[in-house]
């Protein structure tokens, strides 16, 4: 056993009691094993990889007998076609019949395969007349999208809106408080511990226990090792948390991710992918995230420095509504752009995402409370812990895995974002409803209060008159 393997086992030993069970349930649904026999199937083409959604493709199949003597039996011989999942493609037929003469002459038949949604699967061809034995090794089919134009447009629009919003947030940023958070880093340390210790390990456990596809397990782990992002800053602002601390923690975690992401992926990714060395951490994109964060904030600080009245107006009137608009627009447009993949989401993805998000919220809040932080700081740490930078996760999957495998690996991360967004919108709505019904109302004075006030004023007047008479 090599050193890396030993270290991986040591890193996971604290969680072994959770892993007792049938490990085979974590494997991708296996195809029946192909065993060579006198019967075999020839196909043309040999594979169907990267076919485009909704475009039919033809596979020519022919059944052959390679045994000694004549073809056994009188026929017809039935070849059934099964799939490892029924969502990715549609088949023109689930079975084919070949006569004895078809087998002798090698007469072929056409199977039409039409991609339905991005993904991958294996087709299994079984000769039912021979105890349902495979007559062809599992046949790989992968489906890709027709165009990613909408995805690219969505990314550009959200990037522009987010940068504009960071400019407005920079107008209200207090550098003195940021400096205090750096010099007395209790809050950033609480966030760092929660984000880069608890979240990777908990995501790893949830992936192992709940997900069946190893690529999806890997995708949830990748999300769990990512730093915080702009969304945590926005929600901290909307929920009346400490924005200065939130932005400080996001900057620190993004820098730390250059070391912590490779460490956790090196330690744990090998449990889900055959070669952890294939995992490529997007260092350039992480560095660009820092630029994406600091440049618009710096512009906002310049406005605060040279145009304080404008900065004050932006802080008081614009920043919160703009945050809300950006989040609503991001969720709505993202829902539309990614609607094609929602049919692939299963209850396992949603439950895993829900548990990871809730655990992040509560663990971050508990650690912040133990560090004796105030309410606004607790909100900031809680948001920073639970809300990872999904963009970095998706980029890492894209550069580490070819399409459509990267898209399928991203399913748990997408489910986590959906669940987290729904929880935060409900929480925000509940806060607004509570504030609306608990406004401080002016209480009308009662008749007794009015009478007491009149008596008090009259007594003061009489007292003043008495003083005047004595002085005269």
Buried (B, 14 or more C-beta within 10 A) or exposed (E): EEEEEEEBEEBBEEBEEEEEEEEEEBEBEEBEEBEEBBBBBBBEEEEBBBBEBEEEBEBEBBBBBEEEEEBBEEBBBBBBBBBBBEEBBBBEEEEBEBBBEBBEEEEBBEBEBBBBBBBBBBBBBBBEBBEEBBBBBBBBBBBBBEEEEBBEEBBEEBEEBBBBBBBBBBBBBEEEBBEBBEEEBBBBBBBBBBBBBBBBBBBBBBBBBBBBBBBBBBBBBBBBBBBBBBBBBBBBBBBEBBBBBBBBBBBBBBBBBBEBBBBBBBBBBBBBBEEBEEBBBBEEBBEBBBEBBBBBBBBBBBBBEEEEEEBEEBBEEBBBEBBBEBBEEBBEBBEEBBEBBEEBBBEBBBBBBBBBBBBBBEBBBBBBBEBEBEEBBBBBBBBBBBBBBBBBBBBBBBBBBEBBBBBBBBBBBBBBBBBBBEBBBEBBEEEEEEEEEEEEEEEEEEEEEEEEEEEEEEEEEEEEEEEEEEEE
